Amino acid sequence: MPTDRVLADFAGQWAVARTITPDNGVAGQFTGHAVWVEQGSDLLYTERGTLQIAGAPPMHAERRYVWTPDLHVFFEDGRFFHSVPAAGGGTQHWCDPDQYKVIYDFSGWPAFQTRWRVDGPRKGYDMTTLYRRAAP
C-alpha cells in the first residue's frame, strides 16, 4: 500500500538526473541538485545544475518553484503550476498553447521520478527526472 507524501517529505537536499528526449532534434541531459527549504509554511524549491545537449557547450541551468502544504506547486512569480498527487500518479498543466502532463512515481521512495510529456505547436518532448536523497 503506497504512502501518501506530505510536504515535509521533500524538505532537504536531493541529487537530480534528467533526460530530455525531443520528438525531433537532439536529446539533453541535466545533472545537478535540488533543495526544498522552509519559507513560512511552504517550501521553496531551487534546482541548479548543468544542462548538456550534444554538440553544444554545457550550460548552467536553474529554476525555482514554491510548494505549499497541500502539494500545490507555483512558479516563483506566484502563478499556479500544478498539484502533486500525494500518492503519486498523473496531473497536468495547460500553458496556452502547450499541454504539460506529468506522472509522479513515489514507488521507490525515498527516491522518486517524474515523467513529463509536453506537446504544443512548436514543442514535443519527454522529460524524465530521477530524484535521490543527497548525502548529508
A tleap script that builds the chain and sets N, CA, C and O, in Angstrom:
source leaprc.protein.ff14SB
mol = sequence {
  NMET PRO THR ASP ARG VAL LEU ALA ASP PHE
  ALA GLY GLN TRP ALA VAL ALA ARG THR ILE
  THR PRO ASP ASN GLY VAL ALA GLY GLN PHE
  THR GLY HIE ALA VAL TRP VAL GLU GLN GLY
  SER ASP LEU LEU TYR THR GLU ARG GLY THR
  LEU GLN ILE ALA GLY ALA PRO PRO MET HIE
  ALA GLU ARG ARG TYR VAL TRP THR PRO ASP
  LEU HIE VAL PHE PHE GLU ASP GLY ARG PHE
  PHE HIE SER VAL PRO ALA ALA GLY GLY GLY
  THR GLN HIE TRP CYS ASP PRO ASP GLN TYR
  LYS VAL ILE TYR ASP PHE SER GLY TRP PRO
  ALA PHE GLN THR ARG TRP ARG VAL ASP GLY
  PRO ARG LYS GLY TYR ASP MET THR THR LEU
  TYR ARG ARG ALA ALA CPRO
}
set mol.1.N position { 0.850 -1.187 0.000 }
set mol.1.CA position { 0.000 0.000 0.000 }
set mol.1.C position { 0.890 1.242 0.000 }
set mol.1.O position { 1.671 1.430 0.933 }
set mol.2.N position { 0.791 2.105 -1.036 }
set mol.2.CA position { 1.631 3.300 -1.097 }
set mol.2.C position { 1.290 4.273 0.030 }
set mol.2.O position { 0.151 4.346 0.492 }
set mol.3.N position { 2.306 5.012 0.456 }
set mol.3.CA position { 2.129 6.039 1.472 }
set mol.3.C position { 1.945 7.373 0.785 }
set mol.3.O position { 2.713 7.729 -0.108 }
set mol.4.N position { 0.925 8.115 1.199 }
set mol.4.CA position { 0.755 9.462 0.660 }
set mol.4.C position { 1.909 10.340 1.127 }
set mol.4.O position { 2.287 10.313 2.298 }
set mol.5.N position { 2.453 11.102 0.222 }
set mol.5.CA position { 3.533 12.024 0.539 }
set mol.5.C position { 2.947 13.298 1.131 }
set mol.5.O position { 1.849 13.718 0.767 }
set mol.6.N position { 3.686 13.902 2.040 }
set mol.6.CA position { 3.333 15.201 2.607 }
set mol.6.C position { 4.492 16.152 2.331 }
set mol.6.O position { 5.598 15.714 2.013 }
set mol.7.N position { 4.242 17.429 2.452 }
set mol.7.CA position { 5.232 18.429 2.081 }
set mol.7.C position { 6.571 18.199 2.786 }
set mol.7.O position { 7.625 18.318 2.160 }
set mol.8.N position { 6.542 17.873 4.074 }
set mol.8.CA position { 7.789 17.697 4.838 }
set mol.8.C position { 8.663 16.577 4.272 }
set mol.8.O position { 9.876 16.586 4.483 }
set mol.9.N position { 8.078 15.619 3.560 }
set mol.9.CA position { 8.849 14.521 2.971 }
set mol.9.C position { 9.893 15.023 1.973 }
set mol.9.O position { 10.920 14.375 1.765 }
set mol.10.N position { 9.634 16.158 1.367 }
set mol.10.CA position { 10.513 16.660 0.309 }
set mol.10.C position { 11.617 17.575 0.829 }
set mol.10.O position { 12.581 17.846 0.113 }
set mol.11.N position { 11.490 18.051 2.057 }
set mol.11.CA position { 12.458 19.010 2.606 }
set mol.11.C position { 13.866 18.435 2.576 }
set mol.11.O position { 14.076 17.260 2.875 }
set mol.12.N position { 14.827 19.275 2.213 }
set mol.12.CA position { 16.221 18.868 2.216 }
set mol.12.C position { 16.828 18.814 0.831 }
set mol.12.O position { 16.268 19.327 -0.138 }
set mol.13.N position { 17.996 18.176 0.763 }
set mol.13.CA position { 18.817 18.126 -0.450 }
set mol.13.C position { 18.546 16.851 -1.253 }
set mol.13.O position { 18.360 15.772 -0.690 }
set mol.14.N position { 18.529 17.003 -2.570 }
set mol.14.CA position { 18.313 15.882 -3.484 }
set mol.14.C position { 19.283 15.981 -4.662 }
set mol.14.O position { 19.575 17.078 -5.140 }
set mol.15.N position { 19.775 14.849 -5.123 }
set mol.15.CA position { 20.525 14.788 -6.382 }
set mol.15.C position { 19.498 14.630 -7.497 }
set mol.15.O position { 18.508 13.916 -7.340 }
set mol.16.N position { 19.736 15.299 -8.626 }
set mol.16.CA position { 18.783 15.304 -9.738 }
set mol.16.C position { 19.490 14.844 -11.015 }
set mol.16.O position { 20.572 15.327 -11.349 }
set mol.17.N position { 18.859 13.905 -11.718 }
set mol.17.CA position { 19.344 13.465 -13.034 }
set mol.17.C position { 18.153 13.458 -13.978 }
set mol.17.O position { 17.144 12.806 -13.710 }
set mol.18.N position { 18.272 14.187 -15.084 }
set mol.18.CA position { 17.136 14.368 -16.006 }
set mol.18.C position { 17.570 14.068 -17.427 }
set mol.18.O position { 18.676 14.412 -17.844 }
set mol.19.N position { 16.687 13.426 -18.154 }
set mol.19.CA position { 16.869 13.177 -19.579 }
set mol.19.C position { 15.735 13.867 -20.324 }
set mol.19.O position { 14.566 13.717 -19.969 }
set mol.20.N position { 16.085 14.616 -21.350 }
set mol.20.CA position { 15.096 15.308 -22.184 }
set mol.20.C position { 15.211 14.731 -23.583 }
set mol.20.O position { 16.260 14.810 -24.223 }
set mol.21.N position { 14.105 14.146 -24.049 }
set mol.21.CA position { 14.110 13.473 -25.342 }
set mol.21.C position { 13.086 14.142 -26.260 }
set mol.21.O position { 11.885 13.909 -26.121 }
set mol.22.N position { 13.551 14.970 -27.195 }
set mol.22.CA position { 12.611 15.644 -28.102 }
set mol.22.C position { 12.103 14.686 -29.172 }
set mol.22.O position { 12.776 13.717 -29.525 }
set mol.23.N position { 10.902 14.971 -29.686 }
set mol.23.CA position { 10.375 14.194 -30.808 }
set mol.23.C position { 11.282 14.341 -32.018 }
set mol.23.O position { 11.481 13.388 -32.772 }
set mol.24.N position { 11.830 15.528 -32.202 }
set mol.24.CA position { 12.773 15.823 -33.284 }
set mol.24.C position { 13.919 16.616 -32.682 }
set mol.24.O position { 13.694 17.536 -31.896 }
set mol.25.N position { 15.116 16.273 -33.037 }
set mol.25.CA position { 16.254 17.032 -32.527 }
set mol.25.C position { 17.131 16.203 -31.628 }
set mol.25.O position { 17.085 14.973 -31.633 }
set mol.26.N position { 17.943 16.913 -30.847 }
set mol.26.CA position { 18.993 16.302 -30.052 }
set mol.26.C position { 18.555 16.199 -28.593 }
set mol.26.O position { 17.994 17.142 -28.035 }
set mol.27.N position { 18.818 15.041 -27.983 }
set mol.27.CA position { 18.475 14.823 -26.581 }
set mol.27.C position { 19.391 15.626 -25.669 }
set mol.27.O position { 20.495 16.009 -26.057 }
set mol.28.N position { 18.922 15.872 -24.460 }
set mol.28.CA position { 19.707 16.594 -23.470 }
set mol.28.C position { 19.748 15.851 -22.153 }
set mol.28.O position { 18.886 15.024 -21.856 }
set mol.29.N position { 20.775 16.163 -21.363 }
set mol.29.CA position { 20.948 15.597 -20.027 }
set mol.29.C position { 21.176 16.738 -19.048 }
set mol.29.O position { 21.968 17.645 -19.303 }
set mol.30.N position { 20.470 16.678 -17.926 }
set mol.30.CA position { 20.680 17.645 -16.843 }
set mol.30.C position { 21.139 16.866 -15.621 }
set mol.30.O position { 20.547 15.841 -15.280 }
set mol.31.N position { 22.179 17.338 -14.965 }
set mol.31.CA position { 22.598 16.778 -13.684 }
set mol.31.C position { 22.816 17.932 -12.727 }
set mol.31.O position { 23.360 18.973 -13.096 }
set mol.32.N position { 22.386 17.733 -11.502 }
set mol.32.CA position { 22.542 18.790 -10.519 }
set mol.32.C position { 21.938 18.406 -9.191 }
set mol.32.O position { 21.842 17.229 -8.843 }
set mol.33.N position { 21.531 19.428 -8.451 }
set mol.33.CA position { 20.955 19.238 -7.126 }
set mol.33.C position { 19.717 20.108 -6.974 }
set mol.33.O position { 19.589 21.165 -7.592 }
set mol.34.N position { 18.826 19.636 -6.143 }
set mol.34.CA position { 17.647 20.407 -5.778 }
set mol.34.C position { 17.574 20.463 -4.267 }
set mol.34.O position { 18.018 19.547 -3.576 }
set mol.35.N position { 17.015 21.536 -3.768 }
set mol.35.CA position { 16.806 21.656 -2.332 }
set mol.35.C position { 15.429 22.274 -2.103 }
set mol.35.O position { 15.053 23.244 -2.760 }
set mol.36.N position { 14.695 21.704 -1.174 }
set mol.36.CA position { 13.441 22.263 -0.705 }
set mol.36.C position { 13.726 22.840 0.679 }
set mol.36.O position { 14.107 22.101 1.586 }
set mol.37.N position { 13.547 24.152 0.855 }
set mol.37.CA position { 13.797 24.805 2.147 }
set mol.37.C position { 12.546 25.538 2.610 }
set mol.37.O position { 11.754 26.030 1.807 }
set mol.38.N position { 12.391 25.598 3.942 }
set mol.38.CA position { 11.223 26.250 4.527 }
set mol.38.C position { 11.167 27.716 4.153 }
set mol.38.O position { 12.169 28.431 4.167 }
set mol.39.N position { 9.953 28.137 3.818 }
set mol.39.CA position { 9.657 29.544 3.546 }
set mol.39.C position { 8.274 29.765 4.139 }
set mol.39.O position { 7.270 29.654 3.436 }
set mol.40.N position { 8.220 30.077 5.431 }
set mol.40.CA position { 6.938 30.124 6.134 }
set mol.40.C position { 6.386 28.712 6.222 }
set mol.40.O position { 7.094 27.794 6.636 }
set mol.41.N position { 5.123 28.527 5.836 }
set mol.41.CA position { 4.526 27.183 5.848 }
set mol.41.C position { 4.777 26.430 4.544 }
set mol.41.O position { 4.391 25.268 4.414 }
set mol.42.N position { 5.419 27.084 3.581 }
set mol.42.CA position { 5.704 26.486 2.273 }
set mol.42.C position { 7.143 25.999 2.218 }
set mol.42.O position { 7.920 26.195 3.152 }
set mol.43.N position { 7.484 25.357 1.097 }
set mol.43.CA position { 8.875 25.017 0.800 }
set mol.43.C position { 9.253 25.678 -0.515 }
set mol.43.O position { 8.515 25.597 -1.497 }
set mol.44.N position { 10.407 26.331 -0.526 }
set mol.44.CA position { 10.952 26.899 -1.755 }
set mol.44.C position { 11.841 25.839 -2.383 }
set mol.44.O position { 12.782 25.352 -1.757 }
set mol.45.N position { 11.535 25.488 -3.626 }
set mol.45.CA position { 12.311 24.508 -4.385 }
set mol.45.C position { 13.282 25.269 -5.272 }
set mol.45.O position { 12.875 26.132 -6.050 }
set mol.46.N position { 14.573 24.947 -5.155 }
set mol.46.CA position { 15.584 25.531 -6.019 }
set mol.46.C position { 16.401 24.405 -6.627 }
set mol.46.O position { 16.902 23.531 -5.920 }
set mol.47.N position { 16.527 24.436 -7.924 }
set mol.47.CA position { 17.277 23.417 -8.667 }
set mol.47.C position { 18.392 24.111 -9.420 }
set mol.47.O position { 18.174 25.129 -10.076 }
set mol.48.N position { 19.614 23.540 -9.319 }
set mol.48.CA position { 20.772 24.080 -10.037 }
set mol.48.C position { 21.580 22.924 -10.596 }
set mol.48.O position { 21.715 21.875 -9.965 }
set mol.49.N position { 22.110 23.132 -11.784 }
set mol.49.CA position { 22.945 22.093 -12.364 }
set mol.49.C position { 23.432 22.462 -13.743 }
set mol.49.O position { 23.458 23.630 -14.131 }
set mol.50.N position { 23.815 21.436 -14.470 }
set mol.50.CA position { 24.377 21.604 -15.801 }
set mol.50.C position { 23.521 20.873 -16.818 }
set mol.50.O position { 23.197 19.698 -16.646 }
set mol.51.N position { 23.159 21.578 -17.878 }
set mol.51.CA position { 22.425 21.002 -18.991 }
set mol.51.C position { 23.401 20.770 -20.129 }
set mol.51.O position { 24.099 21.686 -20.566 }
set mol.52.N position { 23.441 19.533 -20.602 }
set mol.52.CA position { 24.335 19.171 -21.701 }
set mol.52.C position { 23.498 18.674 -22.869 }
set mol.52.O position { 22.742 17.711 -22.744 }
set mol.53.N position { 23.643 19.338 -23.998 }
set mol.53.CA position { 22.995 18.933 -25.238 }
set mol.53.C position { 24.102 18.623 -26.225 }
set mol.53.O position { 25.027 19.416 -26.400 }
set mol.54.N position { 24.009 17.467 -26.871 }
set mol.54.CA position { 25.063 17.027 -27.791 }
set mol.54.C position { 25.398 18.130 -28.792 }
set mol.54.O position { 24.513 18.741 -29.390 }
set mol.55.N position { 26.694 18.365 -28.956 }
set mol.55.CA position { 27.159 19.347 -29.928 }
set mol.55.C position { 27.174 20.773 -29.426 }
set mol.55.O position { 27.545 21.681 -30.171 }
set mol.56.N position { 26.777 20.999 -28.168 }
set mol.56.CA position { 26.751 22.347 -27.602 }
set mol.56.C position { 27.559 22.364 -26.304 }
set mol.56.O position { 27.689 21.334 -25.641 }
set mol.57.N position { 28.095 23.514 -25.943 }
set mol.57.CA position { 28.816 23.579 -24.667 }
set mol.57.C position { 27.847 23.408 -23.499 }
set mol.57.O position { 26.673 23.757 -23.627 }
set mol.58.N position { 28.305 22.884 -22.369 }
set mol.58.CA position { 27.443 22.747 -21.190 }
set mol.58.C position { 26.904 24.113 -20.767 }
set mol.58.O position { 27.583 25.132 -20.895 }
set mol.59.N position { 25.672 24.112 -20.262 }
set mol.59.CA position { 25.026 25.348 -19.824 }
set mol.59.C position { 24.593 25.220 -18.368 }
set mol.59.O position { 24.126 24.159 -17.953 }
set mol.60.N position { 24.745 26.285 -17.594 }
set mol.60.CA position { 24.215 26.319 -16.240 }
set mol.60.C position { 22.691 26.473 -16.352 }
set mol.60.O position { 22.194 27.268 -17.150 }
set mol.61.N position { 21.972 25.709 -15.551 }
set mol.61.CA position { 20.507 25.791 -15.551 }
set mol.61.C position { 20.025 25.911 -14.111 }
set mol.61.O position { 20.589 25.306 -13.199 }
set mol.62.N position { 18.978 26.697 -13.925 }
set mol.62.CA position { 18.433 26.921 -12.589 }
set mol.62.C position { 16.958 27.223 -12.696 }
set mol.62.O position { 16.515 27.873 -13.643 }
set mol.63.N position { 16.187 26.747 -11.713 }
set mol.63.CA position { 14.776 27.109 -11.645 }
set mol.63.C position { 14.286 27.018 -10.221 }
set mol.63.O position { 14.871 26.326 -9.387 }
set mol.64.N position { 13.179 27.740 -9.945 }
set mol.64.CA position { 12.608 27.797 -8.595 }
set mol.64.C position { 11.092 27.676 -8.677 }
set mol.64.O position { 10.449 28.175 -9.601 }
set mol.65.N position { 10.550 26.998 -7.678 }
set mol.65.CA position { 9.106 26.880 -7.506 }
set mol.65.C position { 8.796 27.000 -6.020 }
set mol.65.O position { 9.682 26.843 -5.180 }
set mol.66.N position { 7.545 27.277 -5.700 }
set mol.66.CA position { 7.069 27.260 -4.323 }
set mol.66.C position { 6.069 26.118 -4.203 }
set mol.66.O position { 5.114 26.025 -4.974 }
set mol.67.N position { 6.308 25.240 -3.212 }
set mol.67.CA position { 5.407 24.116 -2.913 }
set mol.67.C position { 4.657 24.449 -1.626 }
set mol.67.O position { 5.264 24.867 -0.640 }
set mol.68.N position { 3.338 24.264 -1.638 }
set mol.68.CA position { 2.516 24.569 -0.474 }
set mol.68.C position { 2.157 23.278 0.276 }
set mol.68.O position { 2.334 22.184 -0.261 }
set mol.69.N position { 1.652 23.399 1.518 }
set mol.69.CA position { 1.334 22.203 2.307 }
set mol.69.C position { 0.355 21.240 1.630 }
set mol.69.O position { 0.393 20.041 1.905 }
set mol.70.N position { -0.513 21.735 0.758 }
set mol.70.CA position { -1.451 20.855 0.047 }
set mol.70.C position { -0.857 20.321 -1.261 }
set mol.70.O position { -1.583 19.810 -2.114 }
set mol.71.N position { 0.469 20.442 -1.412 }
set mol.71.CA position { 1.235 19.970 -2.566 }
set mol.71.C position { 0.848 20.651 -3.876 }
set mol.71.O position { 0.928 20.052 -4.949 }
set mol.72.N position { 0.428 21.913 -3.773 }
set mol.72.CA position { 0.279 22.735 -4.963 }
set mol.72.C position { 1.643 23.340 -5.271 }
set mol.72.O position { 2.373 23.743 -4.365 }
set mol.73.N position { 1.978 23.401 -6.552 }
set mol.73.CA position { 3.263 23.955 -6.989 }
set mol.73.C position { 2.983 25.243 -7.758 }
set mol.73.O position { 2.139 25.281 -8.653 }
set mol.74.N position { 3.710 26.296 -7.387 }
set mol.74.CA position { 3.557 27.598 -8.015 }
set mol.74.C position { 4.890 28.026 -8.618 }
set mol.74.O position { 5.956 27.721 -8.083 }
set mol.75.N position { 4.812 28.735 -9.735 }
set mol.75.CA position { 6.003 29.363 -10.281 }
set mol.75.C position { 6.486 30.399 -9.280 }
set mol.75.O position { 5.720 30.853 -8.430 }
set mol.76.N position { 7.735 30.767 -9.377 }
set mol.76.CA position { 8.328 31.722 -8.446 }
set mol.76.C position { 7.565 33.054 -8.421 }
set mol.76.O position { 7.552 33.742 -7.400 }
set mol.77.N position { 6.929 33.418 -9.549 }
set mol.77.CA position { 6.184 34.682 -9.615 }
set mol.77.C position { 4.758 34.572 -9.064 }
set mol.77.O position { 3.995 35.536 -9.125 }
set mol.78.N position { 4.393 33.389 -8.520 }
set mol.78.CA position { 3.087 33.224 -7.884 }
set mol.78.C position { 2.019 32.571 -8.737 }
set mol.78.O position { 0.946 32.248 -8.227 }
set mol.79.N position { 2.281 32.363 -10.027 }
set mol.79.CA position { 1.292 31.695 -10.881 }
set mol.79.C position { 1.223 30.208 -10.543 }
set mol.79.O position { 2.244 29.569 -10.290 }
set mol.80.N position { 0.001 29.666 -10.542 }
set mol.80.CA position { -0.194 28.250 -10.272 }
set mol.80.C position { 0.408 27.411 -11.394 }
set mol.80.O position { 0.262 27.743 -12.570 }
set mol.81.N position { 1.100 26.302 -11.019 }
set mol.81.CA position { 1.687 25.391 -11.996 }
set mol.81.C position { 0.893 24.092 -12.041 }
set mol.81.O position { 0.278 23.783 -13.062 }
set mol.82.N position { 0.895 23.327 -10.955 }
set mol.82.CA position { 0.129 22.086 -10.912 }
set mol.82.C position { 0.062 21.589 -9.469 }
set mol.82.O position { 0.714 22.143 -8.584 }
set mol.83.N position { -0.733 20.535 -9.239 }
set mol.83.CA position { -0.825 19.895 -7.929 }
set mol.83.C position { -0.170 18.524 -8.006 }
set mol.83.O position { -0.413 17.767 -8.946 }
set mol.84.N position { 0.650 18.207 -7.029 }
set mol.84.CA position { 1.327 16.911 -6.964 }
set mol.84.C position { 0.367 15.905 -6.327 }
set mol.84.O position { -0.108 16.145 -5.217 }
set mol.85.N position { 0.065 14.779 -6.996 }
set mol.85.CA position { -0.775 13.762 -6.376 }
set mol.85.C position { -0.027 13.123 -5.199 }
set mol.85.O position { 1.055 12.568 -5.391 }
set mol.86.N position { -0.581 13.193 -3.993 }
set mol.86.CA position { 0.109 12.739 -2.780 }
set mol.86.C position { 0.520 11.270 -2.846 }
set mol.86.O position { 1.547 10.895 -2.283 }
set mol.87.N position { -0.259 10.442 -3.520 }
set mol.87.CA position { 0.058 9.016 -3.635 }
set mol.87.C position { 0.831 8.706 -4.911 }
set mol.87.O position { 1.135 7.546 -5.191 }
set mol.88.N position { 1.148 9.737 -5.681 }
set mol.88.CA position { 1.744 9.537 -6.994 }
set mol.88.C position { 0.651 9.458 -8.037 }
set mol.88.O position { -0.531 9.356 -7.708 }
set mol.89.N position { 1.048 9.506 -9.288 }
set mol.89.CA position { 0.074 9.461 -10.373 }
set mol.89.C position { 0.178 10.691 -11.243 }
set mol.89.O position { 1.137 11.458 -11.157 }
set mol.90.N position { -0.824 10.864 -12.080 }
set mol.90.CA position { -0.761 11.889 -13.099 }
set mol.90.C position { -1.488 13.168 -12.766 }
set mol.90.O position { -2.441 13.188 -11.986 }
set mol.91.N position { -1.012 14.234 -13.378 }
set mol.91.CA position { -1.656 15.539 -13.328 }
set mol.91.C position { -1.178 16.308 -14.558 }
set mol.91.O position { -0.374 15.795 -15.335 }
set mol.92.N position { -1.667 17.531 -14.738 }
set mol.92.CA position { -1.293 18.262 -15.942 }
set mol.92.C position { -1.341 19.767 -15.727 }
set mol.92.O position { -1.863 20.263 -14.729 }
set mol.93.N position { -0.778 20.473 -16.698 }
set mol.93.CA position { -0.756 21.934 -16.694 }
set mol.93.C position { -0.941 22.404 -18.137 }
set mol.93.O position { -0.225 21.965 -19.036 }
set mol.94.N position { -1.888 23.283 -18.345 }
set mol.94.CA position { -2.122 23.880 -19.654 }
set mol.94.C position { -1.475 25.251 -19.664 }
set mol.94.O position { -1.807 26.101 -18.838 }
set mol.95.N position { -0.546 25.478 -20.600 }
set mol.95.CA position { 0.106 26.774 -20.772 }
set mol.95.C position { -0.075 27.119 -22.243 }
set mol.95.O position { 0.772 26.804 -23.078 }
set mol.96.N position { -1.186 27.768 -22.544 }
set mol.96.CA position { -1.622 28.020 -23.911 }
set mol.96.C position { -0.460 28.450 -24.805 }
set mol.96.O position { 0.177 29.465 -24.522 }
set mol.97.N position { -0.171 27.726 -25.853 }
set mol.97.CA position { -0.929 26.640 -26.468 }
set mol.97.C position { -0.366 25.245 -26.176 }
set mol.97.O position { -0.604 24.308 -26.938 }
set mol.98.N position { 0.387 25.105 -25.066 }
set mol.98.CA position { 1.098 23.849 -24.804 }
set mol.98.C position { 0.461 23.067 -23.659 }
set mol.98.O position { -0.015 23.648 -22.684 }
set mol.99.N position { 0.459 21.750 -23.793 }
set mol.99.CA position { -0.070 20.844 -22.775 }
set mol.99.C position { 1.090 20.124 -22.098 }
set mol.99.O position { 1.901 19.480 -22.762 }
set mol.100.N position { 1.164 20.235 -20.783 }
set mol.100.CA position { 2.185 19.564 -19.979 }
set mol.100.C position { 1.489 18.504 -19.134 }
set mol.100.O position { 0.600 18.826 -18.346 }
set mol.101.N position { 1.884 17.245 -19.292 }
set mol.101.CA position { 1.337 16.143 -18.498 }
set mol.101.C position { 2.481 15.489 -17.749 }
set mol.101.O position { 3.556 15.275 -18.309 }
set mol.102.N position { 2.253 15.169 -16.477 }
set mol.102.CA position { 3.301 14.576 -15.647 }
set mol.102.C position { 2.745 13.405 -14.855 }
set mol.102.O position { 1.576 13.382 -14.471 }
set mol.103.N position { 3.618 12.434 -14.623 }
set mol.103.CA position { 3.326 11.325 -13.717 }
set mol.103.C position { 4.392 11.341 -12.630 }
set mol.103.O position { 5.588 11.281 -12.915 }
set mol.104.N position { 3.944 11.423 -11.381 }
set mol.104.CA position { 4.833 11.306 -10.228 }
set mol.104.C position { 4.841 9.855 -9.786 }
set mol.104.O position { 3.784 9.260 -9.577 }
set mol.105.N position { 6.037 9.280 -9.641 }
set mol.105.CA position { 6.180 7.891 -9.216 }
set mol.105.C position { 6.981 7.865 -7.912 }
set mol.105.O position { 8.191 8.089 -7.902 }
set mol.106.N position { 6.267 7.585 -6.803 }
set mol.106.CA position { 6.892 7.538 -5.485 }
set mol.106.C position { 7.174 6.110 -5.029 }
set mol.106.O position { 7.510 5.898 -3.864 }
set mol.107.N position { 7.047 5.125 -5.920 }
set mol.107.CA position { 7.161 3.716 -5.532 }
set mol.107.C position { 8.556 3.335 -5.039 }
set mol.107.O position { 8.692 2.334 -4.336 }
set mol.108.N position { 9.591 4.094 -5.380 }
set mol.108.CA position { 10.946 3.803 -4.936 }
set mol.108.C position { 11.412 4.706 -3.803 }
set mol.108.O position { 12.612 4.847 -3.566 }
set mol.109.N position { 10.444 5.326 -3.093 }
set mol.109.CA position { 10.760 6.291 -2.046 }
set mol.109.C position { 11.786 5.712 -1.096 }
set mol.109.O position { 11.634 4.565 -0.675 }
set mol.110.N position { 12.846 6.467 -0.730 }
set mol.110.CA position { 12.950 7.912 -0.781 }
set mol.110.C position { 13.472 8.474 -2.100 }
set mol.110.O position { 13.664 9.687 -2.195 }
set mol.111.N position { 13.706 7.666 -3.105 }
set mol.111.CA position { 13.931 8.198 -4.450 }
set mol.111.C position { 12.564 8.297 -5.123 }
set mol.111.O position { 11.649 7.542 -4.796 }
set mol.112.N position { 12.431 9.224 -6.057 }
set mol.112.CA position { 11.197 9.288 -6.834 }
set mol.112.C position { 11.492 9.811 -8.224 }
set mol.112.O position { 12.569 10.341 -8.495 }
set mol.113.N position { 10.509 9.652 -9.100 }
set mol.113.CA position { 10.694 10.000 -10.503 }
set mol.113.C position { 9.496 10.806 -10.992 }
set mol.113.O position { 8.360 10.587 -10.570 }
set mol.114.N position { 9.783 11.748 -11.900 }
set mol.114.CA position { 8.712 12.428 -12.632 }
set mol.114.C position { 8.929 12.168 -14.117 }
set mol.114.O position { 10.060 12.148 -14.602 }
set mol.115.N position { 7.824 11.971 -14.825 }
set mol.115.CA position { 7.876 11.780 -16.274 }
set mol.115.C position { 6.905 12.774 -16.900 }
set mol.115.O position { 5.689 12.650 -16.757 }
set mol.116.N position { 7.461 13.756 -17.593 }
set mol.116.CA position { 6.674 14.789 -18.262 }
set mol.116.C position { 6.542 14.473 -19.744 }
set mol.116.O position { 7.478 13.973 -20.369 }
set mol.117.N position { 5.377 14.768 -20.299 }
set mol.117.CA position { 5.149 14.773 -21.744 }
set mol.117.C position { 4.630 16.158 -22.083 }
set mol.117.O position { 3.637 16.616 -21.518 }
set mol.118.N position { 5.311 16.825 -23.015 }
set mol.118.CA position { 4.937 18.185 -23.407 }
set mol.118.C position { 4.615 18.188 -24.891 }
set mol.118.O position { 5.400 17.720 -25.715 }
set mol.119.N position { 3.437 18.728 -25.218 }
set mol.119.CA position { 3.004 18.823 -26.613 }
set mol.119.C position { 2.459 20.210 -26.892 }
set mol.119.O position { 1.736 20.783 -26.077 }
set mol.120.N position { 2.812 20.738 -28.042 }
set mol.120.CA position { 2.314 22.032 -28.478 }
set mol.120.C position { 2.702 22.264 -29.918 }
set mol.120.O position { 3.365 21.422 -30.524 }
set mol.121.N position { 2.301 23.393 -30.477 }
set mol.121.CA position { 2.595 23.664 -31.888 }
set mol.121.C position { 4.089 23.648 -32.213 }
set mol.121.O position { 4.482 23.247 -33.308 }
set mol.122.N position { 4.920 24.083 -31.266 }
set mol.122.CA position { 6.366 24.101 -31.506 }
set mol.122.C position { 7.130 23.267 -30.481 }
set mol.122.O position { 8.355 23.353 -30.392 }
set mol.123.N position { 6.402 22.460 -29.707 }
set mol.123.CA position { 7.038 21.646 -28.675 }
set mol.123.C position { 6.585 20.211 -28.809 }
set mol.123.O position { 5.465 19.939 -29.242 }
set mol.124.N position { 7.449 19.306 -28.441 }
set mol.124.CA position { 7.123 17.895 -28.383 }
set mol.124.C position { 8.305 17.167 -27.777 }
set mol.124.O position { 9.300 16.911 -28.455 }
set mol.125.N position { 8.197 16.829 -26.487 }
set mol.125.CA position { 9.311 16.130 -25.853 }
set mol.125.C position { 8.852 15.371 -24.616 }
set mol.125.O position { 7.805 15.653 -24.034 }
set mol.126.N position { 9.676 14.398 -24.236 }
set mol.126.CA position { 9.533 13.661 -22.985 }
set mol.126.C position { 10.675 14.072 -22.080 }
set mol.126.O position { 11.800 14.269 -22.539 }
set mol.127.N position { 10.389 14.203 -20.794 }
set mol.127.CA position { 11.411 14.594 -19.831 }
set mol.127.C position { 11.245 13.731 -18.585 }
set mol.127.O position { 10.208 13.774 -17.924 }
set mol.128.N position { 12.267 12.956 -18.274 }
set mol.128.CA position { 12.235 12.068 -17.116 }
set mol.128.C position { 13.291 12.526 -16.124 }
set mol.128.O position { 14.452 12.724 -16.481 }
set mol.129.N position { 12.873 12.694 -14.865 }
set mol.129.CA position { 13.769 13.165 -13.829 }
set mol.129.C position { 13.759 12.193 -12.660 }
set mol.129.O position { 12.698 11.783 -12.189 }
set mol.130.N position { 14.946 11.828 -12.198 }
set mol.130.CA position { 15.112 10.985 -11.024 }
set mol.130.C position { 15.669 11.841 -9.892 }
set mol.130.O position { 16.681 12.522 -10.057 }
set mol.131.N position { 14.999 11.801 -8.738 }
set mol.131.CA position { 15.427 12.496 -7.550 }
set mol.131.C position { 15.888 11.461 -6.524 }
set mol.131.O position { 15.170 10.501 -6.242 }
set mol.132.N position { 17.069 11.653 -5.975 }
set mol.132.CA position { 17.595 10.779 -4.911 }
set mol.132.C position { 18.088 11.657 -3.775 }
set mol.132.O position { 18.721 12.689 -3.996 }
set mol.133.N position { 17.784 11.225 -2.537 }
set mol.133.CA position { 18.256 11.965 -1.372 }
set mol.133.C position { 19.764 12.132 -1.445 }
set mol.133.O position { 20.492 11.169 -1.680 }
set mol.134.N position { 20.227 13.351 -1.243 }
set mol.134.CA position { 21.675 13.622 -1.240 }
set mol.134.C position { 22.237 13.275 0.140 }
set mol.134.O position { 21.550 13.411 1.152 }
set mol.135.N position { 23.488 12.828 0.166 }
set mol.135.CA position { 24.143 12.519 1.430 }
set mol.135.C position { 24.259 13.793 2.261 }
set mol.135.O position { 24.554 14.860 1.723 }
set mol.136.N position { 24.031 13.687 3.562 }
set mol.136.CA position { 24.110 14.886 4.424 }
set mol.136.C position { 25.494 15.465 4.501 }
set mol.136.O position { 25.707 16.467 5.184 }
savepdb mol mol.pdb
quit
